[in-house]
Amino acid sequence: MVGGGEGAFIGGVHRMAARLDGHWDLVAGNFQSDPDKSIAFGKSMGLAPDRAYADFRSMAAAEAKRADRIDAVAIVTPNSTHHAIAREFLTAGIPVICDKPLTITRRHADDLADLVATTGLPFILTHNYSGYAMPRQARAMIEAGELGNLRIVQAEYAQDWLATELSGNKQADWRGDPARAGPGGALGDIATHAFQLAEFVTGLKTETIAADLEAFVPGRKIDDNVNIMLRFNGGAKGMLWASQVATGSVNGLKLRVFGDKGGLEWAQETPETLLFTPLGGQQRILRRGGAGVSASATHATRVPGGHPEGYLEGFAQIYTDAAELIRAHGENRAPRAFGRLAPGLSDGVRGVAFIEAAIASSNANGAWTKIV
Ligand SMILES: NC(=O)c1ccc[n+]([C@@H]2O[C@H](COP(=O)([O-])OP(=O)(O)OC[C@H]3O[C@@H](n4cnc5c(N)ncnc54)[C@H](O)[C@@H]3O)[C@@H](O)[C@H]2O)c1
């Protein structure tokens, strides 16, 4: 692991999720940019002293030489550092599991894409919401044509934790600094999740967008509220709203998809159920672990329905799919089961293209802008 030191947020989630299905152990890491604190934190995690590293470059070099080297590195540092860290490990021949957004510039995203293409190494991007069972069920139903031709895709991700300036908050500090977060605020932090989920579930690609970005909190340098209209290939249209100033909202990620034969609705805060309404019929509540769910949703299920699964299990699914991709790569075979559903480099490049298109559109007063 690189990042995820004392007081960090997502590194701890990755550690729990990675271990959940038994495919991963934490054996090495550079957890903070301060060398002494990184080494101390690694030791506190029970790592062998020679694998608690002072910096990520020495970690990549030392791990590449070991017979028992790491199978992958998890990158859980602020956005601006992803490119250099991922580049270092890919160059050392080590697969990467990186958190989103992939990078803070398109040039850096393309550079990683080139490196992955030339090395052939697995690269997984932890858009964790596509690991939940019921979005996978929704994807399977859309693939099977149960919604008919898709017309409308509505995605939203509403939070309120940045509704005021949070000085001294570790997570808020770098998220408000374009040098570390990149040019997008809520856009990079949470709109990218809604964007990836919408494309993952529907199988559509967003072609053009019209965006209106706002920084409501005085003095904030990057957006904290995002309104975007979307036009998809095949003619579907939609809207994406992401906000970190939506008072009363916590992790309100929600997706609604409407076709000419039916409609679907899924919300992250009630992840066990998917609402499906066939045109002219009664609304049905589909439950994770219930009868008749897709093989892909069953694959993303651990315990029987009624024993709730959620955030950690969705994250764990990405790690399980990553393990399969990395094993398949090592054994020179195609991935089994649903390993191919893991989000990867192309999701990362699209996410960065989405961020850049949204900013360009908003700066041009909402002009329709292509995602390229
Ligand atoms: N998938 C998700 O749902 C999700 C949720 C939260 C955050 N994230 C992403 O995870 C990343 C981290 O976010 P966070 O909220 O955990 O941030 P954080 O500030 O809580 O943690 C970042 C950690 O990285 C360490 N770090 C910083 N620079 C480093 C370097 N050069 N070398 C080694 N360690 C370094 C810091 O010391 C800290 O321990 C971001 O890219 C963020 O967008 C994803």
The ligand as an SDF file (V2000), in Angstrom:
LIG
                    3D

 44 48  0  0  0  0  0  0  0  0999 V2000
  -13.2800    4.9990   -3.7480 N   0  0  0  0  0  0  0  0  0  0  0  0
  -13.7590    5.8220   -2.8510 C   0  0  0  0  0  0  0  0  0  0  0  0
  -14.9270    5.7400   -2.5080 O   0  0  0  0  0  0  0  0  0  0  0  0
  -12.8800    6.8600   -2.2260 C   0  0  0  0  0  0  0  0  0  0  0  0
  -13.2490    7.4410   -1.0130 C   0  0  0  0  0  0  0  0  0  0  0  0
  -12.3750    8.3600   -0.4360 C   0  0  0  0  0  0  0  0  0  0  0  0
  -11.1930    8.7190   -1.0720 C   0  0  0  0  0  0  0  0  0  0  0  0
  -10.8900    8.1500   -2.2760 N   0  0  0  0  0  0  0  0  0  0  0  0
   -9.6330    8.5250   -2.9720 C   0  0  0  0  0  0  0  0  0  0  0  0
   -8.5650    7.9820   -2.2100 O   0  0  0  0  0  0  0  0  0  0  0  0
   -7.4400    8.8680   -2.2320 C   0  0  0  0  0  0  0  0  0  0  0  0
   -7.0860    9.2270   -0.7760 C   0  0  0  0  0  0  0  0  0  0  0  0
   -8.1640    9.8780   -0.1500 O   0  0  0  0  0  0  0  0  0  0  0  0
   -8.2930    9.9420    1.4490 P   0  0  0  0  0  0  0  0  0  0  0  0
   -9.5950   10.5810    1.7390 O   0  0  0  0  0  0  0  0  0  0  0  0
   -8.0150    8.6090    2.0410 O   0  0  0  0  0  0  0  0  0  0  0  0
   -7.1080   10.9430    1.7920 O   0  0  0  0  0  0  0  0  0  0  0  0
   -6.3380   11.0920    3.2100 P   0  0  0  0  0  0  0  0  0  0  0  0
   -5.7960   12.4780    3.2290 O   0  0  0  0  0  0  0  0  0  0  0  0
   -7.2230   10.6450    4.3090 O   0  0  0  0  0  0  0  0  0  0  0  0
   -5.1410   10.0360    3.1050 O   0  0  0  0  0  0  0  0  0  0  0  0
   -4.0570   10.1820    2.2150 C   0  0  0  0  0  0  0  0  0  0  0  0
   -2.8510    9.4150    2.7580 C   0  0  0  0  0  0  0  0  0  0  0  0
   -1.7970    9.4510    1.7870 O   0  0  0  0  0  0  0  0  0  0  0  0
   -0.5730    9.7900    2.4630 C   0  0  0  0  0  0  0  0  0  0  0  0
    0.3290   10.4040    1.4730 N   0  0  0  0  0  0  0  0  0  0  0  0
    0.2060   11.6110    0.8900 C   0  0  0  0  0  0  0  0  0  0  0  0
    1.2160   11.7960    0.0060 N   0  0  0  0  0  0  0  0  0  0  0  0
    1.9730   10.6760    0.0580 C   0  0  0  0  0  0  0  0  0  0  0  0
    3.1500   10.2560   -0.6250 C   0  0  0  0  0  0  0  0  0  0  0  0
    3.7480   11.0590   -1.5240 N   0  0  0  0  0  0  0  0  0  0  0  0
    3.6570    9.0430   -0.3270 N   0  0  0  0  0  0  0  0  0  0  0  0
    3.0650    8.2460    0.5900 C   0  0  0  0  0  0  0  0  0  0  0  0
    1.9540    8.5730    1.2570 N   0  0  0  0  0  0  0  0  0  0  0  0
    1.4090    9.7810    0.9890 C   0  0  0  0  0  0  0  0  0  0  0  0
   -1.0070   10.7340    3.5690 C   0  0  0  0  0  0  0  0  0  0  0  0
   -0.0180   10.8180    4.5920 O   0  0  0  0  0  0  0  0  0  0  0  0
   -2.2650   10.0210    4.0560 C   0  0  0  0  0  0  0  0  0  0  0  0
   -1.9250    8.9750    4.9340 O   0  0  0  0  0  0  0  0  0  0  0  0
   -7.8810   10.0490   -3.0800 C   0  0  0  0  0  0  0  0  0  0  0  0
   -7.4240    9.8760   -4.3990 O   0  0  0  0  0  0  0  0  0  0  0  0
   -9.3890   10.0050   -3.0370 C   0  0  0  0  0  0  0  0  0  0  0  0
  -10.0050   10.5590   -4.1840 O   0  0  0  0  0  0  0  0  0  0  0  0
  -11.7010    7.2420   -2.8490 C   0  0  0  0  0  0  0  0  0  0  0  0
  1  2  1  0
  2  3  2  0
  2  4  1  0
  4  5  1  0
  4 44  2  0
  5  6  2  0
  6  7  1  0
  7  8  2  0
  8  9  1  0
  8 44  1  0
  9 10  1  0
  9 42  1  0
 10 11  1  0
 11 12  1  0
 11 40  1  0
 12 13  1  0
 13 14  1  0
 14 15  2  0
 14 16  1  0
 14 17  1  0
 17 18  1  0
 18 19  2  0
 18 20  1  0
 18 21  1  0
 21 22  1  0
 22 23  1  0
 23 24  1  0
 23 38  1  0
 24 25  1  0
 25 26  1  0
 25 36  1  0
 26 27  1  0
 26 35  1  0
 27 28  2  0
 28 29  1  0
 29 30  1  0
 29 35  2  0
 30 31  1  0
 30 32  2  0
 32 33  1  0
 33 34  2  0
 34 35  1  0
 36 37  1  0
 36 38  1  0
 38 39  1  0
 40 41  1  0
 40 42  1  0
 42 43  1  0
M  CHG  2   8   1  16  -1
M  END
$$$$
